[in-house]
Each structure stands twice: as C-alpha cells, then as structure tokens.
Amino acid sequence: MPVLVITGTGTEVGKTVVTAAVAATALAAGRSVAVLKAAQTGVAPGEAGDAAEVARLAGAVTTAELARYPEPLAPATAARRAGRAPVHPHEVAEAAAKLATEHDLVLVEGAGGLLVRFDAAGGTLADAAALLSAPVLVVVSAGLGTLNTTELTARELRGRGIEPAGIVIGSWPAAPDLASRCNLADLPDVAAAPLLGAVPAGAAARTPADFRAAAPHWLAPRLDGTWDVEAFRRREAP
C-alpha cells in the first residue's frame, strides 16, 4: 500500500488528525512517510496548513502541498475567486506517484468530502485515486447522520471501481451517545468495509509525544496499529 488516499464524509470529520495518526503509526513501525495535501484552502501565505499539522503531531514526515487558496471554500471555488490556477486530479496523481518512489507510504489528504471539486471540469479526489489505483480510507463522524453519508461515499467509490480500504471514526466522544455506540456495528455494515479505528475526540490537543505514543492504539493492525475493534465494540456496546 505505497499510496493511501484519505477522504471524509464531509468537512470537520477529522481527516487531518486521522492522517496524522496513520502517519505516526507508520513511522513507529519503521516506515518512511510523505503527506500530500492536494489543495489547502482557508489558510494565508506562511500560515501552517493541514500537512504541517500532520507533521507537528506525527513527526518526521515529508510534506507537500500542490496549491493554497486563502478562502475556506471548495478548492475549485477558492481557486476561481483567488484568480489562481486550480489543481487537477492528474497533478495530484503525478505528485503522489513521485513521492511514492522515495517513501514507503504516501498519504494523500483531500479537502472536504470525496466529490468536492478541484477544478471547473469537475475533477475530484476520487479521480486522483482512480488514476493512482490507490485504496481510499474514509474518515467518518461518530453520531447521528453518519450512516447515510458513509454509505453514499462507499457506494460512490465502488461505482468508480475503487474499493474502500476501510473506515475510521475521526472523533470518538468521551461520553458517546446511543447513536454513536450503535454505529460501531452499523458503520461497517453500511459501508461494506471494515472499521479500522477510532481516534478520541480532542486528540490533536495532546502533546506531540503523547499523540505519537497513543496513535497505534487507535488504529487496527491493517494500519500498523494494535486497536482491537471487537474489544472496543464490547466496551462501548449499548
């Protein structure tokens, strides 16, 4: 799995913190890691973006951005309003493939959800994943409403011939409600993909050292971690 594309079911579901957890866990396993942010929006020149946040939390990763736009909008809209060139899926694929020649693992983090547009032609992260023939990890929210967006995202991937690598809950609450606890069984069912982890809410506020030590315990062995989904379900079951 030299390239892993990381998308989400929407904004603010925890893509960046999950990317950091995957990166930290891979580093702990002795792998070299690169993180590619296809299009960074809502960040001023010189301000730290998502790739820099991954590096802060995870450690010694190579980071790259293809484009940066100041307004917090979909990349295609942000590029148009800024009068700047958009990012195209083939550029994302080419950059990831180049990084893969120099690293054991390349993590490609999208913006927003799977079908957020990069350019006026409607190019998306899904198109880049298809060009790379790369698996896609889907970051999902824990609570009410997540089943619909998770199933829609998984169906869209399969409709494009891309098999989801699995799903990770981007922010598991300290006091989960009934919907969240039931979703531990329902999420992998609707996605027809394994649940590969649950990152605790507030993980990004931990010190980098604490984050790196804890990250492998949030992710399943398929992602180099030690997280046991069945034990987690038993502990959190309604």
N, C-alpha and C positions, 0 to 999 in steps of 0.2 A: 504494500500500500504506500508507494512513494508520494502520491498526492492524495490528500483528503480535502474535499470541499465541505465547508461548514456554512450551512444556511440556517434560517429560523422560520418559524411560522408567522413572524411579524417583527415589528420593532420592539425593543426593550424586553426581549425574552431571555437575554443572557448569552448571546453569541460570543461576545468578546471574552467573557470570563470562562466560558467553556473552551474556547480556543486556547486560552492561557492554561487551563487545567490539562488539556490534551498535550500541549507543548511541554509543560513542566513534567508530566508523567513520562513522556517520550525521552526527555533529557535525562531523567532519573534512570531510565532503562539503558542509557548509553548511546542514544541515537542523536545525530545532528539534525537540527530543525530549522526550517525557514518559515516565516509567516508573511503571506502576501495579502494585503488589503487592496482589493480590486479598485474600489472607489471610496475615498473618505469624504464625507460631507459634514457640514456643520462645524468645521474646525478652521481656525485662522492660520495664516502662514506662521511657522515657528511654534505653533501650539502642538502638544502631544496628541496624536490620534490613537485609533484602536490598536494599531500594530505596536506602537510604543508602550501602550498599556499592557499588552501581552508580554512584551519584553521585560517590563518592570516587575510583573508578577512571576513570570516563568523562569527568567534568567537568560542565559547566553544563546539567544536565537538570532538568526539573521532576519531583518525586517525589510519590507519593501512596500511602497505604495505606487500605484500606477497613475492616480490623479487625485487632486484635492480641490474641493469646492467649498466656499465659505458658508453657504446657507444650508440648514438642516432639512434637505429635501431629497427626493429620489434623485439618483445620480444624473439621469437624463435631464430632468428639470433643472437641477442645480447647475449643470454644465451650460445649458441654454441660457439661463438667467445671468450667469457669470461671463458669458461670451467666450467660453473656453471649449476646447475640443473634448468630446465625450470619450469614454472608454468603450472599446468594442470587445465582444467575447473572445475573438481570436487573439487579441492582445493579452488578455488575461491568461489564456491557454498557453501562449508562447512564453510569457514570463514565468509561469508555474513550471513549465517543462524545462526551462533553462535552470531554474533553481533546483529542480529535481536531479540534475546531473551533478550537483555539488553537495547535496544534502540527503540524508536518509529519509526524511519526511518533510513534505511541504504542505502547510495548512493554508488554504485559500478561504479567507473570510469574506462573505458577501455583505451587502447593505440591505437592511430590512428583510423582507421575505424573498422567497425563491424567484418570483416573477417581477420583482422591482426592475424597472428598465434602466439599462446603462446608456442607451443611445436612441436616436429618433427612429431607428429601424426596428426597435423592439427587442434588441439583444438583451439577454439576461444571464444571470449566474448559471442557470440550467443549461444554457447553450455552451458556456465555457466548460462545464462539467462533461457535457457530451463530447466536446472536442478533445478533452483530455482522457476520455473513458475512465473517469475517476469516480470513486464512490462518494456519496453525499451523506454527511451526518446532519441530522435535523435537530435543532435545538427548539424545545417546546416549553410552554409555560405549564405550571402545575395544576391550576384550578379550573373552575367552570368556564366552558367555552373552548378549551384546548382540544377536545376530541374532534371537533369539526375542522379546525384549521390544520390539525395534524394529519387527518385523513385526506384532506384536499391536497396538501403538499406531497404526501406519499403517492397519491394517485397521479398527480402531475408528473412526478419523477418517473414512475413506471410507464406512463403514457409516452414518455420520451425515450424509453429503453434504458433508463438509469435505475439501478436497484439501490434503494436507501441502505446505507451501511448500518443504520440504527438511529435511535433517538436518545437524547439526553435532556433531562429536565434542567433548565438553566438556573432556576432559583427555587430550591425546595424550602418551604417555610418552616420556621422553628416550631410553630403550632399549626400543622396542616388541618384544613377543614375536611368535611366528609367528602366533598367532590375530589379534592386532591388525593386523598387516600384511596378512593375508588379508582381514580385514574391510573394508579400504578398497575392495575390489571387491565384496564381498558385501553390505555395508550398503545401498547404493543399490539393489541388486537386490531384496533382500527388502522394502524399503520402497517400491519403485517411485517413488522420489523422489530428487532429486539430492543429492549430498554437497556441502554449501556451506561447509564449513570444518572446521578442526581447531585448537582452542586448546591450546597447550602446557601440560603439567602445571606447576603452580606459578605460573601467570600472575598470580594475584591477589596474590602476594607481591612483584611488581615495584613500583617506584615508580609513582605515577600518571602521571608524564610519560613513563616508559618504556612503560607499558601503552598509553597513547593513541597513541604513535608506532608501536607494533608491531601494534596491533589490526587495521588494514586489511590487513595481510599474512596474517592468519589466516582471513579471510573472502572468499568468492567475489564477483565483480562484482555478482551479484544482490542482495548485501547491502552494496553500495557499496565492497567491498574489492578487493584485487588478487590474492588467493590463486588459484593455478592447480592445480586438482585433478589434472590429468593429470601435471604435473611432480612433484607431491607423491607420487602413486602410483609413478611411475618411481623416485623417490629411495628410497622405503620398501619397494618390492616385495620379496617373499620370494624 
